[in-house]
């Protein structure tokens, strides 16, 4: 029997809201017949009370419980029909997580009671299991959201055109970091250590994109192999930071906010990789942990002709049903919560195409996309889509509406092909220009193209130039996992080698790839560790490797030549506005002048003509005139002229530096073939420069005096 005073409370806000006297609980379920709130002791082990929420308003079950305060532990039991063939999987024997919970405690212990059906029965998921799951599943925590920020919030901290994204992992970045106290390694607090933030800032990046930090679970099959879900793409709650990333798990939200504040103090943005496309509950054979037991038929997309089964456009067993207004509300409430309460600066949406799906398929005017575009909070932060999923018509690169940016896999693939010798100038040229052929419409800007060479999923930069084949033996999946088409080239030996010439070539190739990424138009994204040649020993799918395969190793990092080179590239990008151009190049002349914002140059130093763009050209120049202003007003001569030279050919090419009306000397800034710092050397227009095979050059035009 409950000793708590219970009143009707309010149907809003959703979740558990403490008001100083007690806590209001509100839970959506359109098809439940009864909802019970379970209150546990502080350890989360002993159930102190079970309270039926007394009121039901507009499909929201709600009640106010006096005396329940921050730190109290709770969960739900939801009654209703167990009728899988009609989409209903209610089972009050299963303790359920609140979809709006702001904090979780505990982890899952995989046990047959975690499933709503009797495992092993011939009728599979149609049977009913009456075991209590409470001893084996996580719980929710009532939270005091108060946090004293030291500064006022600053919307849109870094302009899109100045953004350089740095993708990393909360745990893996600091797990081996020598400057982080051991008890803080792998945590939000560890990532907030001054030496860690100072290092990130020193690389020249502006925005740190964190792999999923929403509470997630490791699947039973992984744990049986003594592996874990390392990446975190298996969410079970969208409002709570993952407690196992906290040095103080019961204070995870507070610790997370402290981390964000430290990043903001350093002028760095925080972007969250979010997974609103599916949950950890899987398909009809998966566990019942939250949504499935609260209202399966509302939260998930079910097959129209047989609601026992799920639509699986995500490849993970289930798909969240964002066509349902309450599910759409939950996702947008979650996004607004992270912006307003945790001051997050943007989001990268895993399998973003899913979020734009309606029952008829992908729709660039879907409810979710329209909700974001009109929302004054969400429309003001960075929104980045991974524009593909596993469903029909799932590849939608370039199809998201204005206001969105997208991961551009065409940039990744073409640049990789160019530097391994399988793509020509005409193929890579659009990618160097923010892929205007894809994104230059509807007023979208070059920043819509998020350019990347590597990401968490796939080879690291080092492995891209060291392996022809994936080496995923540690994943224990018989080599069936991970991409087979990596567009990689090992430079002559598979894996690590003592061959000095191969290692020199690999270093040059990594420089070429980084230079292409950081000097191209668009928004560059760098994977953490690539700046010092981190390796995963050829594993291109380390999603389950929460160990030294995935963790960053920090020995002698500051002495690595690639780190100095990366810092030089980001410094150059920030120094010259033409590399952070807020408008697409047009190649048009400026008024009466013959000067153009972009001119393609051949190895003879002349402007390229149509017939030059054949399939064999591997060496060419990209001459950028920095007169283009953010408001579209051209002022010839006011900004730098930069000449990028790309030689994807395996042999040296003699490249003639072009004539240009406003200057006669070209100062070299970058030559990826040089292993030491370049002297400040200049060359006259018409000089023939020997461009080494497989190399990138960058020159700046020195203005004529007078």
C-alpha positions as CSV (number, residue, x, y, z in Angstrom):
1,X,0.0,0.0,0.0
2,X,1.2,3.5,-0.8
3,X,1.8,5.9,2.1
4,X,2.2,8.8,-0.4
5,X,-0.5,11.4,-0.9
6,X,-1.7,11.2,-4.4
7,X,-3.8,13.8,-6.3
8,X,-4.8,14.1,-10.0
9,X,-1.9,16.3,-11.0
10,X,-1.5,17.6,-14.5
11,X,-1.1,15.9,-18.0
12,X,1.8,18.2,-18.6
13,X,4.7,18.4,-18.8
14,X,5.4,14.9,-19.7
15,X,7.7,12.8,-17.5
16,X,8.5,13.3,-13.8
17,X,8.5,17.0,-12.8
18,X,9.4,18.0,-9.2
19,X,7.7,21.1,-8.0
20,X,9.3,21.5,-4.5
21,X,6.5,19.6,-2.7
22,X,6.3,16.5,-4.8
23,X,6.5,15.1,-8.3
24,X,4.0,15.2,-11.1
25,X,4.0,12.1,-13.3
26,X,2.6,12.1,-16.9
27,X,2.8,9.2,-19.3
28,X,1.3,8.9,-22.8
29,X,-0.5,5.7,-23.7
30,X,-3.5,5.6,-26.1
31,X,-4.2,1.9,-25.6
32,X,-3.4,1.2,-21.9
33,X,-6.2,0.3,-19.4
34,X,-4.2,1.2,-16.3
35,X,-0.8,2.7,-15.4
36,X,1.0,1.9,-12.2
37,X,3.9,4.1,-10.9
38,X,6.4,2.1,-8.9
39,X,8.5,4.0,-6.3
40,X,11.8,2.4,-5.2
41,X,14.2,3.1,-2.4
42,X,17.4,5.1,-3.1
43,X,19.3,2.0,-4.2
44,X,16.6,1.1,-6.7
45,X,16.3,-2.4,-5.4
46,X,13.3,-2.3,-3.0
47,X,9.9,-1.3,-4.2
48,X,8.4,1.1,-1.6
49,X,5.0,1.8,-3.3
50,X,2.9,1.0,-6.3
51,X,0.5,3.8,-7.2
52,X,-2.1,3.7,-9.9
53,X,-2.1,7.0,-11.8
54,X,-5.5,8.4,-11.0
55,X,-6.4,10.5,-14.0
56,X,-6.5,10.1,-17.8
57,X,-6.6,13.2,-20.0
58,X,-6.2,13.3,-23.7
59,X,-4.5,9.9,-23.7
60,X,-2.1,11.1,-20.9
61,X,-2.1,9.1,-17.6
62,X,-1.1,11.5,-14.8
63,X,-0.9,12.0,-11.1
64,X,0.9,14.1,-8.5
65,X,2.7,12.3,-5.7
66,X,3.6,14.4,-2.6
67,X,6.9,13.6,-1.0
68,X,8.6,12.2,-4.1
69,X,11.7,14.2,-4.6
70,X,15.0,14.4,-6.7
71,X,17.0,11.3,-6.2
72,X,13.9,9.0,-5.9
73,X,13.8,6.0,-8.2
74,X,10.8,5.0,-10.2
75,X,9.5,3.0,-13.1
76,X,6.1,2.0,-14.6
77,X,3.9,-1.0,-15.0
78,X,1.3,-0.6,-17.8
79,X,-1.8,-2.7,-18.1
80,X,-3.6,-3.4,-21.4
81,X,-4.3,-6.1,-24.0
82,X,-1.5,-8.6,-24.8
83,X,-2.5,-9.1,-28.4
84,X,0.6,-9.0,-30.6
85,X,-1.3,-9.8,-33.8
86,X,-3.1,-6.5,-33.4
87,X,0.0,-4.6,-32.3
88,X,-0.5,-4.6,-28.5
89,X,2.2,-6.0,-26.2
90,X,1.1,-4.8,-22.7
91,X,2.5,-6.9,-19.8
92,X,2.3,-5.4,-16.3
93,X,4.9,-7.9,-15.1
94,X,7.5,-5.8,-16.9
95,X,9.0,-2.7,-15.2
96,X,9.2,0.0,-17.8
97,X,11.4,3.1,-18.3
98,X,9.7,6.5,-18.6
99,X,10.3,7.8,-22.2
100,X,10.7,11.3,-20.7
101,X,13.0,10.2,-17.8
102,X,15.8,12.7,-17.3
103,X,18.1,10.2,-15.6
104,X,18.6,6.5,-15.3
105,X,20.4,4.3,-12.9
106,X,21.6,0.7,-13.3
107,X,22.2,-1.4,-16.3
108,X,20.4,-4.3,-17.8
109,X,21.0,-7.9,-16.8
110,X,19.8,-10.0,-19.6
111,X,17.2,-12.5,-18.2
112,X,14.2,-14.2,-19.7
113,X,11.9,-11.9,-17.7
114,X,13.1,-9.0,-19.8
115,X,10.8,-10.3,-22.5
116,X,7.1,-10.1,-22.5
117,X,6.7,-13.5,-24.0
118,X,7.9,-16.9,-22.8
119,X,11.2,-17.5,-24.5
120,X,11.5,-20.9,-26.1
121,X,7.8,-21.5,-26.6
122,X,6.7,-22.8,-29.9
123,X,4.4,-19.8,-30.5
124,X,7.3,-17.5,-29.9
125,X,6.2,-13.9,-29.2
126,X,2.5,-14.8,-28.9
127,X,2.9,-16.4,-25.5
128,X,2.6,-14.3,-22.2
129,X,5.4,-14.3,-19.7
130,X,4.5,-13.6,-16.0
131,X,8.0,-13.2,-14.6
132,X,8.8,-9.9,-12.9
133,X,11.5,-8.1,-14.8
134,X,12.2,-5.5,-12.1
135,X,15.4,-7.1,-10.7
136,X,17.0,-7.1,-14.1
137,X,16.3,-3.7,-15.8
138,X,17.4,-0.1,-15.3
139,X,15.2,2.4,-13.4
140,X,14.4,6.1,-13.8
141,X,15.5,8.9,-11.4
142,X,13.6,12.0,-10.4
143,X,15.9,14.9,-11.2
144,X,16.3,18.5,-10.0
145,X,17.1,20.3,-13.2
146,X,18.5,23.4,-11.5
147,X,22.0,24.3,-12.7
148,X,23.8,27.6,-12.2
149,X,25.3,28.5,-15.5
150,X,28.1,31.0,-15.3
151,X,27.1,32.8,-18.6
152,X,24.0,33.6,-20.5
153,X,23.2,31.3,-23.4
154,X,24.6,32.3,-26.8
155,X,22.6,31.1,-29.8
156,X,24.5,30.0,-33.0
157,X,27.9,30.4,-31.3
158,X,30.0,29.6,-34.5
159,X,28.8,30.7,-37.9
160,X,28.2,27.8,-40.3
161,X,30.9,28.9,-42.8
162,X,33.5,29.0,-40.0
163,X,32.6,25.5,-38.6
164,X,35.0,22.6,-38.5
165,X,33.5,19.6,-36.8
166,X,35.5,17.1,-34.7
167,X,33.7,13.8,-34.3
168,X,34.6,11.9,-31.1
169,X,33.5,9.6,-28.3
170,X,33.0,10.6,-24.7
171,X,34.6,7.4,-23.3
172,X,37.2,6.6,-25.9
173,X,38.7,10.0,-26.1
174,X,39.9,10.1,-22.5
175,X,40.1,6.5,-21.4
176,X,43.8,6.4,-21.9
177,X,44.6,10.1,-21.5
178,X,47.5,10.6,-19.2
179,X,46.4,14.1,-18.1
180,X,43.0,12.9,-17.0
181,X,42.7,11.6,-13.4
182,X,42.1,7.9,-13.6
183,X,38.8,8.0,-11.9
184,X,37.5,10.5,-14.5
185,X,38.8,8.8,-17.6
186,X,36.0,7.9,-20.0
187,X,33.5,10.3,-18.5
188,X,31.8,13.6,-19.1
189,X,34.0,15.0,-16.3
190,X,37.1,13.6,-18.0
191,X,36.2,15.3,-21.3
192,X,35.9,18.5,-19.4
193,X,39.5,18.4,-18.0
194,X,41.3,21.6,-19.0
195,X,44.2,19.8,-20.8
196,X,41.7,17.8,-22.9
197,X,39.8,20.9,-24.0
198,X,43.0,22.8,-24.6
199,X,44.2,20.1,-26.9
200,X,40.9,20.0,-28.9
201,X,41.0,23.8,-29.2
202,X,44.6,23.7,-30.4
203,X,43.6,21.6,-33.4
204,X,41.6,24.5,-34.8
205,X,38.3,22.7,-34.8
206,X,35.2,24.7,-33.6
207,X,32.5,22.1,-32.9
208,X,32.8,18.8,-31.1
209,X,30.3,16.2,-32.3
210,X,29.8,13.5,-29.7
211,X,28.7,10.0,-30.5
212,X,25.4,9.1,-28.8
213,X,25.2,10.1,-25.2
214,X,21.5,9.2,-24.7
215,X,21.1,6.2,-22.5
216,X,21.7,3.0,-24.5
217,X,22.0,-0.7,-23.9
218,X,24.4,-3.5,-25.1
219,X,22.5,-6.4,-26.7
220,X,22.5,-9.8,-25.1
221,X,24.4,-11.4,-28.0
222,X,27.3,-8.9,-27.6
223,X,27.6,-9.4,-23.9
224,X,27.7,-13.2,-24.4
225,X,30.7,-12.6,-26.6
226,X,32.2,-10.3,-23.9
227,X,31.8,-7.3,-26.2
228,X,29.8,-4.1,-25.7
229,X,27.8,-1.6,-27.7
230,X,30.6,1.0,-27.8
231,X,29.2,3.5,-30.3
232,X,25.9,3.8,-28.5
233,X,23.5,3.5,-31.4
234,X,20.9,1.6,-29.3
235,X,19.0,4.2,-27.4
236,X,16.4,3.4,-24.7
237,X,15.8,7.0,-23.6
238,X,16.0,10.3,-25.3
239,X,16.2,12.8,-22.4
240,X,18.8,11.2,-20.1
241,X,22.6,11.2,-20.5
242,X,24.1,7.7,-20.5
243,X,24.8,7.1,-16.8
244,X,27.8,4.9,-17.4
245,X,29.7,7.9,-18.9
246,X,29.4,9.7,-15.7
247,X,32.0,9.7,-12.9
248,X,28.9,10.3,-10.6
249,X,26.2,8.3,-12.3
250,X,23.3,9.7,-10.1
251,X,24.5,13.2,-11.1
252,X,25.0,12.4,-14.8
253,X,22.9,15.3,-16.0
254,X,24.7,17.9,-13.8
255,X,28.1,16.4,-14.8
256,X,27.1,16.6,-18.5
257,X,26.1,20.3,-18.2
258,X,29.4,21.1,-16.5
259,X,31.2,19.5,-19.5
260,X,29.1,21.6,-21.9
261,X,29.9,24.7,-20.0
262,X,33.7,24.1,-20.0
263,X,33.5,23.6,-23.8
264,X,31.6,26.8,-24.2
265,X,34.1,28.6,-22.0
266,X,36.7,27.6,-24.6
267,X,34.6,28.8,-27.5
268,X,33.8,25.3,-28.7
269,X,30.4,24.1,-29.7
270,X,28.9,20.7,-28.6
271,X,26.9,18.7,-31.2
272,X,25.1,15.5,-30.2
273,X,24.7,12.5,-32.5
274,X,21.1,11.4,-31.8
275,X,19.3,8.2,-32.6
276,X,15.6,8.9,-33.0
277,X,15.1,6.3,-35.7
278,X,14.8,3.2,-33.5
279,X,15.2,1.9,-30.0
280,X,16.9,-0.9,-28.2
281,X,13.7,-3.0,-28.0
282,X,14.3,-4.6,-31.4
283,X,11.7,-6.5,-33.3
284,X,8.9,-8.8,-32.1
285,X,11.5,-11.1,-30.5
286,X,13.1,-8.2,-28.6
287,X,12.8,-7.2,-25.0
288,X,10.1,-5.1,-23.4
289,X,11.8,-2.3,-21.6
290,X,9.8,0.9,-22.3
291,X,8.0,2.0,-25.4
292,X,6.9,-1.5,-26.4
293,X,5.2,-2.1,-23.1
294,X,3.7,1.4,-22.8
295,X,2.0,1.6,-26.2
296,X,3.6,-0.5,-28.9
297,X,1.0,0.3,-31.6
298,X,1.6,4.0,-31.2
299,X,5.4,4.2,-30.8
300,X,6.5,1.9,-33.6
301,X,5.7,1.6,-37.3
302,X,4.0,-1.8,-37.7
303,X,3.2,-3.6,-40.9
304,X,-0.2,-2.6,-42.1
305,X,-1.3,-6.1,-43.0
306,X,0.1,-7.8,-39.9
307,X,0.7,-5.7,-36.9
308,X,2.6,-8.4,-35.1
309,X,5.6,-7.4,-37.2
310,X,7.6,-4.2,-37.4
311,X,8.6,-2.1,-40.3
312,X,12.4,-2.3,-40.3
313,X,13.7,0.6,-42.4
314,X,16.5,1.0,-39.9
315,X,18.0,-2.5,-40.2
316,X,17.8,-2.7,-36.4
317,X,14.5,-4.5,-35.9
318,X,12.1,-1.5,-35.4
319,X,11.4,2.0,-36.6
320,X,10.0,4.8,-34.4
321,X,6.6,6.1,-35.7
322,X,7.2,9.8,-36.1
323,X,3.9,10.0,-38.0
324,X,2.1,9.7,-34.6
325,X,1.7,13.2,-33.0
326,X,2.8,12.0,-29.5
327,X,5.9,10.3,-30.8
328,X,6.7,13.4,-32.9
329,X,6.2,15.5,-29.8
330,X,8.5,13.3,-27.8
331,X,11.3,13.7,-30.3
332,X,10.9,17.4,-30.7
333,X,10.5,17.8,-26.9
334,X,13.8,15.9,-26.5
335,X,15.6,18.1,-29.0
336,X,14.3,21.3,-27.3
337,X,15.2,20.0,-23.9
338,X,18.9,19.4,-24.9
339,X,19.1,22.9,-26.4
340,X,17.3,24.8,-23.6
341,X,18.4,22.8,-20.5
342,X,21.9,21.5,-21.6
343,X,22.7,24.3,-24.1
344,X,23.6,21.9,-27.0
345,X,24.5,23.7,-30.2
346,X,23.3,21.2,-32.7
347,X,22.5,17.7,-33.7
348,X,23.6,15.0,-36.1
349,X,20.7,12.7,-36.9
350,X,21.6,9.1,-37.3
351,X,19.7,7.6,-40.3
352,X,18.1,10.9,-40.8
353,X,16.0,9.8,-43.7
354,X,13.9,7.8,-41.2
355,X,12.8,11.0,-39.5
356,X,11.4,12.3,-42.8
357,X,9.5,9.2,-43.5
358,X,5.7,9.1,-43.7
359,X,3.7,5.9,-44.4
360,X,4.2,6.6,-48.2
361,X,8.0,7.0,-47.9
362,X,10.5,9.8,-47.6
363,X,8.9,13.3,-47.7
364,X,10.9,16.5,-47.6
365,X,7.8,18.1,-46.1
366,X,7.3,15.4,-43.5
367,X,5.8,16.4,-40.1
368,X,9.2,16.2,-38.4
369,X,11.0,18.4,-40.9
370,X,8.2,20.9,-40.8
371,X,8.2,20.9,-37.0
372,X,11.9,21.7,-37.0
373,X,11.8,24.4,-39.6
374,X,9.1,26.4,-37.8
375,X,10.4,25.9,-34.3
376,X,12.2,29.0,-33.1
377,X,14.5,26.9,-30.9
378,X,15.4,24.1,-33.2
379,X,15.6,26.2,-36.4
380,X,18.3,28.3,-34.7
381,X,20.8,25.4,-34.0
382,X,22.8,23.2,-36.3
383,X,20.8,20.4,-37.9
384,X,22.8,17.7,-39.7
385,X,21.3,14.7,-41.4
386,X,22.8,11.4,-42.2
387,X,20.7,11.3,-45.3
388,X,20.2,7.6,-45.8
389,X,18.6,4.5,-44.3
390,X,18.0,0.9,-45.2
391,X,14.4,1.3,-46.4
392,X,13.1,1.7,-50.0
393,X,14.2,5.0,-51.4
394,X,16.4,5.5,-48.4
395,X,19.3,7.3,-50.1
396,X,18.4,11.0,-50.0
397,X,21.7,13.0,-50.2
398,X,20.8,16.5,-51.2
399,X,17.1,16.1,-50.6
400,X,16.7,17.7,-47.2
401,X,15.1,21.1,-47.0
402,X,16.7,24.5,-46.5
403,X,18.1,24.9,-43.0
404,X,19.6,21.4,-42.9
405,X,23.1,20.2,-43.6
406,X,24.0,16.7,-44.6
407,X,26.8,14.2,-44.4
408,X,28.1,14.1,-47.9
409,X,29.3,10.5,-48.7
410,X,29.8,11.5,-52.4
411,X,32.7,13.8,-51.1
412,X,34.1,10.9,-49.1
413,X,34.0,8.4,-51.9
414,X,35.2,10.6,-54.7
415,X,38.1,12.0,-52.7
416,X,39.2,8.5,-51.6
417,X,39.0,7.4,-55.3
418,X,41.0,10.4,-56.5
419,X,43.9,9.7,-54.1
420,X,44.0,6.0,-54.9
421,X,44.1,6.8,-58.6
422,X,40.5,5.9,-59.6
423,X,38.9,9.3,-60.1
424,X,39.8,12.2,-62.4
425,X,39.6,16.0,-62.2
426,X,36.1,16.3,-63.6
427,X,34.8,13.9,-60.9
428,X,36.5,15.5,-57.9
429,X,36.0,19.2,-59.0
430,X,32.3,19.5,-57.9
431,X,33.2,17.9,-54.5
432,X,35.9,20.6,-53.9
433,X,33.2,23.2,-54.4
434,X,30.8,22.0,-51.7
435,X,29.0,19.8,-54.2
436,X,27.0,22.6,-55.7
437,X,25.5,20.1,-58.2
438,X,23.7,18.5,-55.2
439,X,23.2,21.4,-52.7
440,X,23.0,24.7,-54.7
441,X,19.3,25.1,-54.7
442,X,16.5,26.7,-52.6
443,X,19.0,29.2,-51.1
444,X,21.1,26.4,-49.4
445,X,24.7,27.3,-48.7
446,X,28.0,25.5,-49.1
447,X,27.8,24.6,-45.4
448,X,25.0,22.2,-46.3
449,X,27.7,19.8,-47.5
450,X,29.3,18.2,-44.5
451,X,32.5,16.9,-46.0
452,X,34.3,14.0,-44.5
453,X,37.0,11.4,-45.4
454,X,36.5,9.2,-42.4
455,X,34.0,8.9,-39.5
456,X,33.4,6.5,-36.6
457,X,31.9,4.0,-39.1
458,X,34.8,2.7,-41.4
459,X,38.5,2.9,-41.5
460,X,40.5,5.6,-39.7
461,X,42.6,7.8,-41.9
462,X,45.7,5.8,-41.1
463,X,44.0,2.5,-41.9
464,X,42.6,4.0,-45.1
465,X,46.1,4.2,-46.5
466,X,47.4,1.0,-44.8
467,X,44.8,-1.7,-45.6
468,X,43.1,-3.0,-48.7
469,X,40.8,-5.2,-46.7
470,X,38.9,-5.0,-43.4
471,X,40.3,-6.9,-40.5
472,X,37.3,-7.3,-38.1
473,X,38.2,-10.6,-36.5
474,X,37.8,-9.1,-33.0
475,X,34.1,-8.6,-33.7
476,X,33.5,-12.3,-33.8
477,X,31.2,-12.1,-36.8
478,X,33.2,-14.2,-39.3
479,X,34.1,-11.1,-41.3
480,X,30.5,-10.6,-42.3
481,X,30.2,-7.2,-40.6
482,X,31.6,-3.9,-41.9
483,X,31.8,-2.5,-45.4
484,X,33.7,-4.4,-48.1
485,X,34.0,-1.4,-50.4
486,X,36.3,0.8,-48.5
487,X,38.0,2.6,-51.5
488,X,41.2,2.2,-49.6
489,X,44.8,1.6,-50.8
490,X,47.5,0.1,-48.6
491,X,50.4,1.8,-50.6
492,X,52.0,-1.6,-51.2
493,X,51.8,-3.5,-48.0
494,X,48.9,-4.7,-45.9
495,X,49.0,-3.2,-42.4
496,X,52.0,-2.1,-40.5
497,X,55.4,-2.2,-42.2
498,X,59.0,-1.2,-41.6
499,X,59.4,-0.2,-45.3
500,X,60.4,3.4,-45.0
501,X,59.3,4.3,-48.5
502,X,55.8,3.0,-48.0
503,X,55.6,4.8,-44.7
504,X,56.6,8.0,-46.4
505,X,54.0,7.5,-49.1
506,X,51.3,6.8,-46.4
507,X,52.1,10.0,-44.6
508,X,51.9,12.0,-47.8
509,X,48.6,10.3,-48.7
510,X,47.2,11.2,-45.2
511,X,48.3,14.8,-45.8
512,X,46.7,14.8,-49.2
513,X,43.4,13.6,-47.8
514,X,43.5,16.1,-44.9
515,X,44.4,19.0,-47.2
516,X,41.6,18.1,-49.5
517,X,39.2,18.0,-46.6
518,X,40.2,21.2,-44.9
519,X,40.8,23.3,-48.0
520,X,37.6,22.4,-49.8
521,X,34.4,24.4,-49.8
522,X,31.7,23.2,-47.4
523,X,31.8,22.1,-43.8
524,X,34.7,19.8,-43.0
525,X,34.4,17.1,-40.4
526,X,37.5,15.5,-38.9
527,X,37.4,12.2,-37.0
528,X,39.2,12.5,-33.6
529,X,42.7,10.8,-33.8
530,X,43.1,11.2,-37.5
531,X,45.2,14.2,-36.8
532,X,47.8,12.0,-35.3
533,X,47.3,8.9,-37.5
534,X,45.3,6.8,-35.0
535,X,44.8,3.1,-36.1
536,X,42.2,0.5,-35.4
537,X,44.5,-2.2,-36.9
538,X,42.2,-2.5,-39.9
539,X,38.9,-2.9,-38.1
540,X,36.4,-0.9,-40.1
541,X,33.4,-1.6,-37.8
542,X,34.6,-1.2,-34.2
543,X,31.0,-0.6,-32.9
544,X,31.5,-3.3,-30.3
545,X,35.1,-2.7,-29.3
546,X,35.1,-0.8,-26.0
547,X,38.8,-1.3,-25.6
548,X,42.2,-0.2,-26.9
549,X,41.1,-0.9,-30.5
550,X,38.8,2.1,-30.3
551,X,40.3,4.2,-27.5
552,X,42.6,7.0,-28.5
553,X,46.3,6.4,-27.6
554,X,48.1,9.6,-26.5
555,X,51.8,8.5,-26.5
556,X,54.0,11.1,-28.4
557,X,51.0,12.7,-30.0
558,X,52.5,16.2,-29.9
559,X,55.5,15.0,-31.8
560,X,53.5,13.5,-34.7
561,X,54.1,15.4,-37.9
562,X,50.5,15.0,-39.0
563,X,49.2,16.9,-35.9
564,X,51.4,20.0,-36.8
565,X,50.2,19.7,-40.4
566,X,46.5,19.5,-39.3
567,X,46.9,22.6,-37.2
568,X,48.5,24.5,-40.1
569,X,45.6,23.5,-42.3
570,X,42.9,24.7,-39.9
571,X,44.9,27.9,-39.3
572,X,45.0,28.6,-43.0
573,X,41.3,27.8,-43.4
574,X,40.4,30.3,-40.6
575,X,42.8,32.9,-41.9
576,X,41.6,33.2,-45.5
577,X,37.8,34.0,-45.9
578,X,37.7,32.5,-49.4
579,X,38.1,29.0,-47.8
580,X,35.1,29.7,-45.6
581,X,33.0,31.1,-48.4
582,X,29.3,31.5,-47.4
583,X,28.3,31.4,-51.1
584,X,28.8,28.9,-53.9
585,X,31.4,29.7,-56.5
586,X,29.9,30.8,-59.8
587,X,33.0,31.1,-62.1
588,X,31.5,34.3,-63.3
589,X,33.5,37.4,-63.9
590,X,33.1,40.4,-61.6
591,X,31.3,43.2,-63.5
592,X,33.6,44.7,-66.0
593,X,36.6,42.8,-64.7
594,X,37.8,39.5,-66.2
595,X,38.5,38.3,-62.7
596,X,36.5,35.3,-61.6
597,X,35.8,33.8,-58.2
598,X,36.9,30.4,-59.4
599,X,39.2,29.5,-62.3
600,X,40.3,25.9,-63.1
601,X,44.0,25.8,-64.2
602,X,45.7,23.1,-66.2
603,X,49.4,22.1,-65.8
604,X,50.4,24.7,-68.4
605,X,49.1,27.5,-66.2
606,X,46.1,28.3,-68.4
607,X,42.4,28.4,-67.7
608,X,40.9,25.0,-68.5
609,X,38.5,24.7,-71.4
610,X,35.8,22.1,-72.0
611,X,38.0,19.6,-73.8
612,X,40.5,19.6,-70.9
613,X,37.9,17.9,-68.6
614,X,38.6,14.4,-70.0
615,X,38.7,11.2,-67.9
616,X,42.5,11.1,-67.9
617,X,43.4,14.4,-66.2
618,X,44.9,13.8,-62.7
619,X,46.8,17.1,-62.1
620,X,45.0,20.5,-62.1
621,X,44.7,23.7,-60.2
622,X,41.9,25.5,-58.4
623,X,42.4,29.3,-58.4
624,X,40.1,31.0,-55.9
625,X,39.6,34.8,-55.9
626,X,38.7,35.9,-52.4
627,X,36.7,38.9,-53.4
628,X,33.4,37.2,-52.8
629,X,31.7,38.7,-49.7
630,X,29.1,37.2,-47.4
631,X,26.5,39.6,-48.7
632,X,27.3,38.9,-52.3
633,X,29.0,42.2,-52.9
634,X,32.3,41.8,-54.9
635,X,35.3,44.0,-54.2
636,X,38.1,42.8,-56.4
637,X,41.5,42.9,-54.7
638,X,40.3,43.0,-51.1
639,X,41.0,39.4,-50.2
640,X,43.5,36.7,-50.9
641,X,43.9,34.8,-54.1
642,X,44.7,31.1,-53.4
643,X,45.9,28.5,-55.8
644,X,45.3,24.8,-54.9
645,X,47.2,22.3,-57.0
646,X,46.1,18.6,-56.9
647,X,48.3,16.0,-58.4
648,X,46.7,12.6,-58.2
649,X,49.1,11.1,-60.7
650,X,51.7,8.7,-59.4
651,X,54.6,10.6,-61.1
652,X,55.8,14.2,-60.8
653,X,54.1,16.8,-63.0
654,X,55.6,20.2,-64.0
655,X,53.0,22.8,-63.2
656,X,53.3,26.3,-64.5
657,X,52.1,28.9,-62.0
658,X,49.5,31.1,-63.8
659,X,49.7,34.8,-64.6
660,X,47.2,36.9,-62.7
661,X,46.4,40.7,-63.1
662,X,46.8,41.7,-59.5
663,X,50.0,40.0,-58.6
664,X,53.2,38.4,-60.1
665,X,54.5,36.3,-57.2
666,X,53.1,33.1,-55.7
667,X,54.1,32.3,-52.2
668,X,54.0,28.6,-51.3
669,X,52.1,27.7,-48.1
670,X,51.6,23.9,-48.4
671,X,53.5,21.1,-50.2
672,X,52.5,17.7,-48.9
673,X,55.6,16.2,-50.4
674,X,57.8,18.2,-48.0
675,X,58.5,16.5,-44.7
676,X,59.7,19.6,-42.9
677,X,58.3,23.1,-42.5
678,X,58.4,25.0,-45.8
679,X,60.5,28.2,-46.0
680,X,58.7,31.3,-47.0
681,X,59.5,31.0,-50.6
682,X,57.9,32.8,-53.5
683,X,57.9,32.1,-57.3
684,X,57.2,34.3,-60.2
685,X,54.2,33.7,-62.3
686,X,55.2,31.5,-65.2
687,X,57.6,29.5,-62.9
688,X,57.4,25.8,-63.5
689,X,57.1,24.0,-60.2
690,X,57.8,20.3,-60.0
691,X,54.7,18.9,-58.3
692,X,55.6,15.5,-56.8
693,X,53.5,12.5,-57.6
694,X,50.4,12.3,-55.3
695,X,50.7,15.6,-53.6
696,X,48.8,18.8,-52.8
697,X,50.2,22.4,-53.1
698,X,48.8,25.6,-51.9
699,X,50.0,29.1,-53.0
700,X,48.9,32.6,-52.2
701,X,49.2,35.4,-54.7
702,X,51.3,38.3,-53.4
703,X,49.7,41.6,-54.5
704,X,51.5,44.0,-56.7
705,X,52.8,47.0,-54.9
706,X,51.4,50.4,-55.7
